Amino acid sequence: MMIIAFSDKTSKMLPRVVCKKFKHCAPIVRTDCGLVMYHFVRRGHIYKIKLRDCDIRRMTQMGWKFCYINGECNRYFNPHRAMTCVGLTKRAIGIHRWQIQTPDSLYKYLN
């Protein structure tokens, strides 16, 4: 199972202008050592943040929304080649739709 997290907050200027509701997204993958969130900072800089189940509840309280996806992370997933947080998430899921460019459109596609 994978979890895709969506937030309406970001430190970057372009998503604040372009995106209506959600301005950031991040894939959360279950690994042998628990949950890991791949947080996109900029191209080539992806932080792996280890999470516990209580962290998901805390993120929910802070306004994050989640989409739960059946299936595993794309086995050819290379997070360091992504250009945006949406590109990173699409790589993790294995989506190849060029129309999905913003966190809003990704959220609509998954729901």
N, C-alpha and C positions, 0 to 999 in steps of 0.2 A: 504494500500500500504506500502511496505517496500523498503528501499533503502540500497544497499550494497555498501560501499565505499572501494576503493582499492587505495593503495599508493605504490610508489616505494621506499619509505624511511622507515627505521626502526632503532631503537637503539640496536637491538639484533644482535648478530654475526651470528648465524646459518642461519636465513633467508637470510642474505647477501650472504652467500656461496651457499646455496641450491637453492634459488629462482632466476629465470632469470629476469623477468620483475617486477611483483608485489611482494612486500615483507611484506605487512601488509593488513589486511582487517578488517572491522568493520560494524556491522549491525546498521542501523538507523531506528528507529521505531517511527511511529506517535502515540502519546498518547493524552490524554485529554488536557495536558498543552503544546502541541507542539511536536517538533521533539526531540528525545533523541538518542544520539549515545552511544553505549556500547563499550568503549575502553578497550581492553585487555592489561593489564600490565604484570601480571604473574598469575599463578593459584591462585584463591581465591581473586584476586585484579582486579576488574572490575570497571572502572570509568564511571559513567553516566554523559554525557556531554549534556546539553541542547543546541539546535541549533535553529537558525532562518533561514528563507529562504535565507537571504543574506549571511549566513555562508556557505551554499552549493555553492553559486557562488564564494565566496572567496576560498573555498577549491578547486574548479575547477581551479582557477587561479594558485593555488599552485601545480597543477599536479595530484590531486586526480581524479580518474575515478569512475563512478557510474553505477550500474545496478539497474534498477527499476523492482520490482517484484510485480505482482498483488497478493492480498491476505493479510492476517493478520499474525502477529507474532505467532509462535507456542505457544499455551496456556500453555503448560507444560515447557516452556522455563525457565531454571534455569541457569543464566549466571555464577554463582560461581562454577559450576561443570566442566566447560570447561578447557581443558589443553593448548589450543593454540587459537590464534585469529581465525583460520579456524574452529576449533571445536566450538567456541562460535558462529560464524556465521552460521554454519551448524545446530546447535541447534535452533537458532532463526528461520531459514527457515523451519526446519523440514526435512532436508536431512539426509539419513542414509547410504550414499555410503562411504565405507572405502577407496576407491581408491582416493578420494579427500583429499589430505593431505597438499597442499600448496596453497597460495593465487592465484598463476598462474592457477593451475588446477581448482580451484573454479570459477575463472573468465571465463575460457574456457567452463566449464560446464553451467554456467548461460547465456553465449552468444551463 
